[in-house]
Amino acid sequence: LPSIVAVSKTFPMSEILPLINHGHIDFGENKVQESVEKWTSIKNDFNHIKLHMVGKLQTNKVKYVVPLFDYIHSLDNLKLAEKISNEQTKKKKKLKIFIQVNIGDEPQKSGVSVDQVENFYVKCTQELDLDIIGIMCLPPKNQNVENYFFEMKSLSKKINVQQLSMGMSDDYLKAAINGSTYLRIGTKIFGNRN
Ligand SMILES: *Cc1c(COP(=O)(O)O)cnc(C)c1O
């Protein structure tokens, strides 16, 4: 069964604590400053919790992400990979990382293009010593998402990574059927964000 990352962005800790007390482990956020404010002390109190960065990550924020987070789902360029690698060496900590793939080849979306993923993966693992555990996508909306999920599954086999971060509130069942190992679910758990 896939793991569920409860994406708690915009929600206050008071609405997250019931899940923590119920035993939920994996939580996702997309903004660095919000995460530092919300999670720093809670993660000290509950050190079994795993925090997942799912949003676009700027290189100048990496120094805050490496100490606080356990996973990055949104590695999308080489400069960021280099920065993470340097910071991990400094802090003597290694995060589990997904390469974000621009699976629909959409100009407005970040992510490594499909034909570059293998090359990027090799650089990250062999030259930068990153622990790349899988690939992640945000597929195009209003289309047959199953095709994109299927393509992601094939791509993961091609580069030989085990984990697939795909599926959100609207399409998590389709993602699960197509081999997702990490579903990133916000709205269906916490309700609508303002
Ligand atoms: C907000 C967000 C989610 C969760 O989206 P929902 O539709 O609320 O489930 C998943 N992945 C990423 C990258 C997000 O930014």
The ligand as a MOL file (V3000), in Angstrom:
LIG
                    3D

  0  0  0     0  0            999 V3000
M  V30 BEGIN CTAB
M  V30 COUNTS 15 15 0 0 0
M  V30 BEGIN ATOM
M  V30 1 C -0.9730 21.1890 -2.1280 0
M  V30 2 C -0.2370 20.0680 -2.7500 0
M  V30 3 C -0.7380 18.7710 -2.6860 0
M  V30 4 C -2.0720 18.4080 -2.0510 0
M  V30 5 O -3.0900 18.8560 -2.8760 0
M  V30 6 P -4.6480 18.4810 -2.5930 0
M  V30 7 O -5.2890 18.6670 -3.9020 0
M  V30 8 O -5.1340 19.4610 -1.5660 0
M  V30 9 O -4.6920 17.0850 -2.1170 0
M  V30 10 C 0.0230 17.7530 -3.2560 0
M  V30 11 N 1.2010 18.0070 -3.8670 0
M  V30 12 C 1.7150 19.2520 -3.9430 0
M  V30 13 C 3.0070 19.4520 -4.6380 0
M  V30 14 C 1.0130 20.3160 -3.4030 0
M  V30 15 O 1.5180 21.5580 -3.5070 0
M  V30 END ATOM
M  V30 BEGIN BOND
M  V30 1 1 1 2
M  V30 2 1 2 3
M  V30 3 2 2 14
M  V30 4 1 3 4
M  V30 5 2 3 10
M  V30 6 1 4 5
M  V30 7 1 5 6
M  V30 8 2 6 7
M  V30 9 1 6 8
M  V30 10 1 6 9
M  V30 11 1 10 11
M  V30 12 2 11 12
M  V30 13 1 12 13
M  V30 14 1 12 14
M  V30 15 1 14 15
M  V30 END BOND
M  V30 END CTAB
M  END
